[in-house]
Amino acid sequence: MFKAHLWYGVSIGEEAPDVVRAYIEIGSTDTVKYEVDKSSGFLKVDWPQWLSNFCPVYSTDSSRRPFRRAGAGIFAKRARRKGMVRDSDPLDICVLSEESIPHSDILLTALPISGLSLADGDEADDKIIAVMRDDAVYGDCTDIAQRPKVLTDRFRHYFLTYKSAPRTTQHKMEITRVYGREDALSVICANHADYHKRHPELSSLWPKHLSSAAFLNSSLEKS
């Protein structure tokens, strides 16, 4: 009878982490950055893009999976950097599709294939790259290396510059590594375990194989 809150009422999906449910916040043609309002669960305007900077082409959509972020430890080990902390936002995922998605605020099914280790100052802010399931062009892709390098370059450019705007403090954005599918799945699992630890009352929403004590302990140790 009521719309589920995107932070607390939407499951990651029964086939996670190989197949995940993604929430689309920003479309590839959007000139405004949208974000889920944490208190209400509605989509809100975060800021209008001042510069000629769009989400990467190929109908890429930036979205958020509904759980909090862990993985600062994974990032620190990967980048050999101390003092990294997690932010309080859900894990970002970019979904590749041949089809043009005309609006945001939708759920879709995605297959993770890669990720970017992004540092926003001293915060670990990984970006997962995925393909939309059953997509005619991208659906059979299992790793970003199977696509032209220019696609990765566009992701790099977007995330290194999307917070830049005139008369604002320059964010220190840095991409330390582009990683493959297995590492992407590890980041997803660590985030899920962190979310489960923070919100055990929501365990009925999560797949049983991702909610076992052995799995959660293992994922948290990695993060």
C-alpha positions in Angstrom: 0.0 0.0 0.0 3.0 2.3 0.5 6.1 3.0 -1.6 9.2 1.3 -0.1 11.9 3.6 1.2 14.9 3.1 -1.2 17.4 3.0 1.7 15.5 0.5 3.9 12.9 -1.3 1.9 14.4 -2.6 -1.4 16.2 -5.9 -1.6 19.5 -6.3 -3.5 18.0 -9.3 -5.2 18.1 -13.1 -4.8 21.0 -13.6 -7.2 23.4 -11.1 -5.7 26.2 -10.3 -5.9 26.4 -11.8 -9.5 23.1 -10.1 -10.4 21.8 -7.1 -8.5 18.8 -4.8 -8.4 20.0 -1.2 -9.1 18.1 2.0 -8.6 18.7 4.6 -11.3 19.2 8.2 -10.1 20.8 9.8 -13.1 20.3 9.1 -16.8 22.9 9.5 -19.5 21.2 12.7 -20.9 20.5 14.4 -17.5 22.1 17.8 -17.0 21.0 17.8 -13.3 22.5 15.5 -10.6 19.8 13.8 -8.7 20.1 12.0 -5.4 17.8 10.1 -3.1 16.8 12.1 -0.1 17.8 10.0 2.9 14.9 11.1 5.2 12.0 10.8 2.8 13.2 8.3 0.2 12.2 10.6 -2.7 14.5 11.6 -5.5 15.7 15.2 -5.1 17.9 17.6 -7.1 21.4 17.6 -5.7 22.9 20.2 -8.1 22.6 21.3 -11.7 25.7 20.6 -13.8 27.4 23.8 -14.6 29.9 22.5 -17.0 29.5 20.4 -20.2 29.9 17.2 -18.3 27.5 14.3 -18.8 27.4 10.7 -17.6 29.3 8.5 -20.1 27.6 7.7 -23.4 26.2 4.3 -24.4 23.1 5.0 -22.3 25.1 4.7 -19.1 23.1 5.5 -16.0 24.5 6.3 -12.6 22.5 4.7 -9.9 22.6 3.7 -6.2 22.1 0.3 -4.7 20.1 0.5 -1.5 22.7 -0.2 1.2 25.4 1.6 3.0 29.1 1.7 2.1 31.8 -0.5 3.5 35.0 -1.3 1.7 37.3 1.5 3.0 39.7 -1.2 4.1 39.6 -2.9 0.7 40.3 0.4 -0.9 43.2 1.2 1.5 44.9 -2.2 0.9 44.4 -1.9 -2.9 45.8 1.6 -3.1 48.4 1.1 -0.3 47.0 4.1 1.5 46.3 4.7 5.2 43.6 6.8 6.8 40.8 6.0 4.3 37.3 6.1 5.7 33.9 5.2 4.4 31.2 7.7 3.5 27.6 7.3 4.6 26.1 6.9 1.1 25.0 3.8 -0.8 27.3 2.1 -3.2 27.3 3.7 -6.7 26.8 1.6 -9.8 26.9 2.7 -13.4 24.8 0.5 -15.8 25.6 0.1 -19.5 22.8 -0.4 -21.9 22.1 -0.1 -25.6 18.7 1.2 -24.8 18.1 4.9 -23.9 16.4 5.1 -20.5 14.3 8.3 -20.8 14.0 9.0 -17.1 15.4 8.1 -13.7 13.7 6.9 -10.5 13.4 3.3 -11.7 14.8 -0.1 -10.7 16.6 -2.4 -13.1 18.5 -5.7 -13.0 22.2 -5.4 -13.6 25.3 -7.7 -13.8 28.5 -6.2 -12.3 31.5 -6.4 -14.6 34.1 -4.0 -13.2 34.7 -1.0 -10.8 36.7 2.1 -10.2 38.7 2.8 -7.0 37.7 6.4 -6.5 39.1 8.6 -3.6 37.1 11.6 -2.7 39.7 13.3 -0.4 40.2 10.7 2.3 36.9 8.9 1.6 36.7 5.6 -0.3 34.0 6.0 -3.0 34.1 3.0 -5.2 32.0 3.0 -8.4 30.8 -0.3 -9.7 30.3 -0.7 -13.5 27.6 -3.1 -14.7 25.6 -4.1 -17.7 21.8 -4.3 -17.9 20.7 -7.9 -17.9 19.5 -9.2 -21.3 20.7 -6.1 -23.1 21.2 -6.9 -26.8 24.7 -5.2 -27.0 26.1 -5.3 -23.5 24.3 -8.2 -21.9 26.9 -10.8 -22.6 29.8 -8.7 -21.4 31.6 -10.1 -18.3 34.5 -7.6 -17.9 35.1 -4.0 -18.9 38.3 -5.1 -20.7 36.0 -6.7 -23.4 35.0 -3.2 -24.5 37.0 -0.4 -26.1 39.4 1.4 -23.7 37.7 4.8 -24.5 34.7 3.6 -22.5 36.9 3.4 -19.4 38.5 6.7 -20.2 35.0 8.3 -20.3 34.2 6.9 -16.9 37.5 8.3 -15.6 36.8 11.7 -17.0 33.3 11.9 -15.7 34.1 10.9 -12.1 37.2 13.0 -11.9 35.3 16.2 -12.9 31.6 15.8 -12.1 31.9 17.6 -8.8 33.7 20.6 -10.3 31.8 23.8 -10.7 32.6 27.5 -10.9 32.9 29.3 -7.5 33.1 26.0 -5.6 35.9 24.4 -3.6 37.7 21.9 -5.9 37.1 18.3 -4.7 40.3 16.2 -4.7 39.1 13.3 -6.8 41.5 10.5 -7.7 41.1 7.1 -9.4 43.7 4.7 -8.1 42.7 1.6 -10.0 40.3 0.1 -12.5 39.5 -3.5 -11.3 37.6 -6.5 -12.7 34.5 -8.4 -11.9 35.8 -10.5 -9.0 36.9 -7.4 -7.1 33.6 -5.7 -7.9 31.7 -8.6 -6.4 34.0 -8.4 -3.3 33.2 -4.7 -2.8 29.4 -5.4 -3.2 29.6 -8.2 -0.6 31.5 -6.1 1.9 28.9 -3.3 1.5 26.1 -5.8 2.0 27.7 -7.2 5.1 28.2 -3.7 6.5 24.6 -2.8 5.8 23.4 -6.1 7.4 25.5 -5.3 10.5 24.0 -1.8 10.8 20.4 -2.9 10.1 19.8 -6.5 11.3 16.1 -5.8 11.6 15.9 -5.7 7.8 17.4 -9.2 7.3 14.1 -10.5 5.8 14.8 -8.4 2.7 18.2 -10.0 2.0 19.0 -13.3 0.2 19.7 -16.1 2.7 23.1 -16.9 1.1 24.2 -13.3 1.8 22.8 -13.3 5.4 24.6 -16.3 6.9 26.9 -15.6 9.8 29.9 -17.2 8.0 29.4 -15.0 4.9 28.9 -11.8 6.8 31.9 -12.4 9.0 34.1 -13.2 6.0 33.0 -10.1 4.1 33.5 -7.8 7.1 37.0 -9.2 7.7 37.9 -8.4 4.0 36.6 -4.8 4.4 
